[in-house]
Amino acid sequence: MKIDLKSIPAYIKKLAKAIKPHMIFVFIVSVISIYGLLVFQINRLSSIEPSDEKINEELNTIKRPKIDQETISKIEQLEDQSVGVQSLFKAARDNPFQDN
């Protein structure tokens, strides 16, 4: 069968007439196929685990905060001074559903 450029529009019209009664079925199958493909791609992309190299690379870029000893001692001193707050937290830990 030789395809001529002039016969393509006539062939498309003939094909459209043949498909027209089944257009709803073709549309539904197309939508379901696209939906299935999307679900498959989302599932595939969500289950990809990063490689050890990527994990190590990201861990190396994280800057960990450093707290000097003076700040630590100041925080501990403030904790020791707040007796009222400590007793409030202690009571809340013992019975969190008690109304005050």
PyMOL commands that place a pseudoatom at each C-alpha (Angstrom):
pseudoatom trace, name=CA, resn=MET, resi=1, chain=A, elem=C, hetatm=0, pos=[0.000, 0.000, 0.000]
pseudoatom trace, name=CA, resn=LYS, resi=2, chain=A, elem=C, hetatm=0, pos=[1.472, 3.275, -1.105]
pseudoatom trace, name=CA, resn=ILE, resi=3, chain=A, elem=C, hetatm=0, pos=[0.666, 6.312, 1.049]
pseudoatom trace, name=CA, resn=ASP, resi=4, chain=A, elem=C, hetatm=0, pos=[0.099, 9.537, -0.801]
pseudoatom trace, name=CA, resn=LEU, resi=5, chain=A, elem=C, hetatm=0, pos=[-0.034, 12.896, 0.975]
pseudoatom trace, name=CA, resn=LYS, resi=6, chain=A, elem=C, hetatm=0, pos=[-3.295, 13.749, -0.786]
pseudoatom trace, name=CA, resn=SER, resi=7, chain=A, elem=C, hetatm=0, pos=[-4.983, 10.602, 0.479]
pseudoatom trace, name=CA, resn=ILE, resi=8, chain=A, elem=C, hetatm=0, pos=[-4.166, 11.218, 4.169]
pseudoatom trace, name=CA, resn=PRO, resi=9, chain=A, elem=C, hetatm=0, pos=[-7.151, 13.550, 4.880]
pseudoatom trace, name=CA, resn=ALA, resi=10, chain=A, elem=C, hetatm=0, pos=[-9.544, 11.072, 3.289]
pseudoatom trace, name=CA, resn=TYR, resi=11, chain=A, elem=C, hetatm=0, pos=[-8.022, 8.246, 5.324]
pseudoatom trace, name=CA, resn=ILE, resi=12, chain=A, elem=C, hetatm=0, pos=[-8.371, 10.277, 8.548]
pseudoatom trace, name=CA, resn=LYS, resi=13, chain=A, elem=C, hetatm=0, pos=[-12.051, 11.001, 7.768]
pseudoatom trace, name=CA, resn=LYS, resi=14, chain=A, elem=C, hetatm=0, pos=[-12.669, 7.310, 7.112]
pseudoatom trace, name=CA, resn=LEU, resi=15, chain=A, elem=C, hetatm=0, pos=[-10.921, 6.378, 10.368]
pseudoatom trace, name=CA, resn=ALA, resi=16, chain=A, elem=C, hetatm=0, pos=[-12.895, 9.019, 12.312]
pseudoatom trace, name=CA, resn=LYS, resi=17, chain=A, elem=C, hetatm=0, pos=[-16.195, 7.617, 10.990]
pseudoatom trace, name=CA, resn=ALA, resi=18, chain=A, elem=C, hetatm=0, pos=[-15.162, 4.117, 12.065]
pseudoatom trace, name=CA, resn=ILE, resi=19, chain=A, elem=C, hetatm=0, pos=[-14.110, 5.231, 15.573]
pseudoatom trace, name=CA, resn=LYS, resi=20, chain=A, elem=C, hetatm=0, pos=[-16.994, 7.663, 16.231]
pseudoatom trace, name=CA, resn=PRO, resi=21, chain=A, elem=C, hetatm=0, pos=[-19.436, 5.048, 17.645]
pseudoatom trace, name=CA, resn=HIS, resi=22, chain=A, elem=C, hetatm=0, pos=[-16.721, 3.823, 20.034]
pseudoatom trace, name=CA, resn=MET, resi=23, chain=A, elem=C, hetatm=0, pos=[-15.487, 7.260, 21.088]
pseudoatom trace, name=CA, resn=ILE, resi=24, chain=A, elem=C, hetatm=0, pos=[-16.742, 7.001, 24.696]
pseudoatom trace, name=CA, resn=PHE, resi=25, chain=A, elem=C, hetatm=0, pos=[-15.048, 3.632, 25.139]
pseudoatom trace, name=CA, resn=VAL, resi=26, chain=A, elem=C, hetatm=0, pos=[-11.789, 4.950, 23.642]
pseudoatom trace, name=CA, resn=PHE, resi=27, chain=A, elem=C, hetatm=0, pos=[-11.943, 8.010, 25.923]
pseudoatom trace, name=CA, resn=ILE, resi=28, chain=A, elem=C, hetatm=0, pos=[-12.567, 5.927, 29.065]
pseudoatom trace, name=CA, resn=VAL, resi=29, chain=A, elem=C, hetatm=0, pos=[-9.770, 3.489, 28.205]
pseudoatom trace, name=CA, resn=SER, resi=30, chain=A, elem=C, hetatm=0, pos=[-7.427, 6.425, 27.539]
pseudoatom trace, name=CA, resn=VAL, resi=31, chain=A, elem=C, hetatm=0, pos=[-8.234, 8.112, 30.867]
pseudoatom trace, name=CA, resn=ILE, resi=32, chain=A, elem=C, hetatm=0, pos=[-7.833, 4.849, 32.801]
pseudoatom trace, name=CA, resn=SER, resi=33, chain=A, elem=C, hetatm=0, pos=[-4.524, 4.169, 31.042]
pseudoatom trace, name=CA, resn=ILE, resi=34, chain=A, elem=C, hetatm=0, pos=[-3.179, 7.635, 31.853]
pseudoatom trace, name=CA, resn=TYR, resi=35, chain=A, elem=C, hetatm=0, pos=[-4.362, 7.319, 35.469]
pseudoatom trace, name=CA, resn=GLY, resi=36, chain=A, elem=C, hetatm=0, pos=[-2.704, 3.895, 35.790]
pseudoatom trace, name=CA, resn=LEU, resi=37, chain=A, elem=C, hetatm=0, pos=[0.530, 5.242, 34.342]
pseudoatom trace, name=CA, resn=LEU, resi=38, chain=A, elem=C, hetatm=0, pos=[0.511, 8.142, 36.811]
pseudoatom trace, name=CA, resn=VAL, resi=39, chain=A, elem=C, hetatm=0, pos=[-0.099, 5.833, 39.774]
pseudoatom trace, name=CA, resn=PHE, resi=40, chain=A, elem=C, hetatm=0, pos=[2.704, 3.546, 38.602]
pseudoatom trace, name=CA, resn=GLN, resi=41, chain=A, elem=C, hetatm=0, pos=[5.139, 6.470, 38.187]
pseudoatom trace, name=CA, resn=ILE, resi=42, chain=A, elem=C, hetatm=0, pos=[4.252, 7.949, 41.586]
pseudoatom trace, name=CA, resn=ASN, resi=43, chain=A, elem=C, hetatm=0, pos=[4.731, 4.558, 43.230]
pseudoatom trace, name=CA, resn=ARG, resi=44, chain=A, elem=C, hetatm=0, pos=[8.066, 4.053, 41.493]
pseudoatom trace, name=CA, resn=LEU, resi=45, chain=A, elem=C, hetatm=0, pos=[9.353, 7.530, 42.369]
pseudoatom trace, name=CA, resn=SER, resi=46, chain=A, elem=C, hetatm=0, pos=[8.215, 7.391, 45.988]
pseudoatom trace, name=CA, resn=SER, resi=47, chain=A, elem=C, hetatm=0, pos=[9.992, 4.112, 46.661]
pseudoatom trace, name=CA, resn=ILE, resi=48, chain=A, elem=C, hetatm=0, pos=[13.434, 5.238, 45.469]
pseudoatom trace, name=CA, resn=GLU, resi=49, chain=A, elem=C, hetatm=0, pos=[15.960, 5.216, 48.322]
pseudoatom trace, name=CA, resn=PRO, resi=50, chain=A, elem=C, hetatm=0, pos=[18.923, 7.604, 48.263]
pseudoatom trace, name=CA, resn=SER, resi=51, chain=A, elem=C, hetatm=0, pos=[22.349, 6.082, 47.807]
pseudoatom trace, name=CA, resn=ASP, resi=52, chain=A, elem=C, hetatm=0, pos=[24.908, 6.015, 50.616]
pseudoatom trace, name=CA, resn=GLU, resi=53, chain=A, elem=C, hetatm=0, pos=[26.986, 8.566, 48.712]
pseudoatom trace, name=CA, resn=LYS, resi=54, chain=A, elem=C, hetatm=0, pos=[24.071, 11.030, 48.641]
pseudoatom trace, name=CA, resn=ILE, resi=55, chain=A, elem=C, hetatm=0, pos=[23.376, 10.497, 52.343]
pseudoatom trace, name=CA, resn=ASN, resi=56, chain=A, elem=C, hetatm=0, pos=[27.029, 11.080, 53.266]
pseudoatom trace, name=CA, resn=GLU, resi=57, chain=A, elem=C, hetatm=0, pos=[27.190, 14.128, 51.003]
pseudoatom trace, name=CA, resn=GLU, resi=58, chain=A, elem=C, hetatm=0, pos=[24.146, 15.678, 52.696]
pseudoatom trace, name=CA, resn=LEU, resi=59, chain=A, elem=C, hetatm=0, pos=[25.464, 14.825, 56.161]
pseudoatom trace, name=CA, resn=ASN, resi=60, chain=A, elem=C, hetatm=0, pos=[28.735, 16.580, 55.363]
pseudoatom trace, name=CA, resn=THR, resi=61, chain=A, elem=C, hetatm=0, pos=[26.919, 19.784, 54.398]
pseudoatom trace, name=CA, resn=ILE, resi=62, chain=A, elem=C, hetatm=0, pos=[25.033, 19.991, 57.713]
pseudoatom trace, name=CA, resn=LYS, resi=63, chain=A, elem=C, hetatm=0, pos=[26.595, 22.423, 60.161]
pseudoatom trace, name=CA, resn=ARG, resi=64, chain=A, elem=C, hetatm=0, pos=[26.071, 21.229, 63.693]
pseudoatom trace, name=CA, resn=PRO, resi=65, chain=A, elem=C, hetatm=0, pos=[25.563, 23.918, 66.328]
pseudoatom trace, name=CA, resn=LYS, resi=66, chain=A, elem=C, hetatm=0, pos=[28.279, 24.201, 68.924]
pseudoatom trace, name=CA, resn=ILE, resi=67, chain=A, elem=C, hetatm=0, pos=[27.427, 25.394, 72.415]
pseudoatom trace, name=CA, resn=ASP, resi=68, chain=A, elem=C, hetatm=0, pos=[30.280, 26.605, 74.552]
pseudoatom trace, name=CA, resn=GLN, resi=69, chain=A, elem=C, hetatm=0, pos=[30.670, 25.563, 78.183]
pseudoatom trace, name=CA, resn=GLU, resi=70, chain=A, elem=C, hetatm=0, pos=[29.733, 29.011, 79.496]
pseudoatom trace, name=CA, resn=THR, resi=71, chain=A, elem=C, hetatm=0, pos=[26.325, 28.840, 77.808]
pseudoatom trace, name=CA, resn=ILE, resi=72, chain=A, elem=C, hetatm=0, pos=[25.729, 25.321, 79.121]
pseudoatom trace, name=CA, resn=SER, resi=73, chain=A, elem=C, hetatm=0, pos=[26.512, 26.380, 82.673]
pseudoatom trace, name=CA, resn=LYS, resi=74, chain=A, elem=C, hetatm=0, pos=[24.230, 29.428, 82.323]
pseudoatom trace, name=CA, resn=ILE, resi=75, chain=A, elem=C, hetatm=0, pos=[21.335, 27.214, 81.135]
pseudoatom trace, name=CA, resn=GLU, resi=76, chain=A, elem=C, hetatm=0, pos=[21.889, 24.799, 84.015]
pseudoatom trace, name=CA, resn=GLN, resi=77, chain=A, elem=C, hetatm=0, pos=[21.977, 27.708, 86.475]
pseudoatom trace, name=CA, resn=LEU, resi=78, chain=A, elem=C, hetatm=0, pos=[18.681, 29.059, 85.115]
pseudoatom trace, name=CA, resn=GLU, resi=79, chain=A, elem=C, hetatm=0, pos=[17.134, 25.575, 85.359]
pseudoatom trace, name=CA, resn=ASP, resi=80, chain=A, elem=C, hetatm=0, pos=[18.128, 25.335, 89.012]
pseudoatom trace, name=CA, resn=GLN, resi=81, chain=A, elem=C, hetatm=0, pos=[16.641, 28.764, 89.786]
pseudoatom trace, name=CA, resn=SER, resi=82, chain=A, elem=C, hetatm=0, pos=[13.187, 28.059, 88.326]
pseudoatom trace, name=CA, resn=VAL, resi=83, chain=A, elem=C, hetatm=0, pos=[11.830, 25.824, 91.111]
pseudoatom trace, name=CA, resn=GLY, resi=84, chain=A, elem=C, hetatm=0, pos=[8.210, 26.942, 90.586]
pseudoatom trace, name=CA, resn=VAL, resi=85, chain=A, elem=C, hetatm=0, pos=[8.264, 26.002, 86.941]
pseudoatom trace, name=CA, resn=GLN, resi=86, chain=A, elem=C, hetatm=0, pos=[9.901, 22.667, 87.727]
pseudoatom trace, name=CA, resn=SER, resi=87, chain=A, elem=C, hetatm=0, pos=[7.169, 21.786, 90.224]
pseudoatom trace, name=CA, resn=LEU, resi=88, chain=A, elem=C, hetatm=0, pos=[4.508, 22.795, 87.690]
pseudoatom trace, name=CA, resn=PHE, resi=89, chain=A, elem=C, hetatm=0, pos=[6.037, 20.511, 85.076]
pseudoatom trace, name=CA, resn=LYS, resi=90, chain=A, elem=C, hetatm=0, pos=[6.407, 17.708, 87.625]
pseudoatom trace, name=CA, resn=ALA, resi=91, chain=A, elem=C, hetatm=0, pos=[2.704, 17.934, 88.526]
pseudoatom trace, name=CA, resn=ALA, resi=92, chain=A, elem=C, hetatm=0, pos=[1.732, 17.976, 84.857]
pseudoatom trace, name=CA, resn=ARG, resi=93, chain=A, elem=C, hetatm=0, pos=[3.848, 14.901, 84.197]
pseudoatom trace, name=CA, resn=ASP, resi=94, chain=A, elem=C, hetatm=0, pos=[2.285, 13.009, 87.092]
pseudoatom trace, name=CA, resn=ASN, resi=95, chain=A, elem=C, hetatm=0, pos=[-1.319, 13.685, 86.026]
pseudoatom trace, name=CA, resn=PRO, resi=96, chain=A, elem=C, hetatm=0, pos=[-1.673, 15.534, 82.706]
pseudoatom trace, name=CA, resn=PHE, resi=97, chain=A, elem=C, hetatm=0, pos=[-5.507, 15.451, 82.840]
pseudoatom trace, name=CA, resn=GLN, resi=98, chain=A, elem=C, hetatm=0, pos=[-5.848, 17.258, 86.178]
pseudoatom trace, name=CA, resn=ASP, resi=99, chain=A, elem=C, hetatm=0, pos=[-7.463, 20.705, 86.012]
pseudoatom trace, name=CA, resn=ASN, resi=100, chain=A, elem=C, hetatm=0, pos=[-5.705, 23.519, 87.833]
for i in range(1, 100): cmd.bond("trace and resi %d" % i, "trace and resi %d" % (i + 1))
show_as sticks, trace
zoom trace
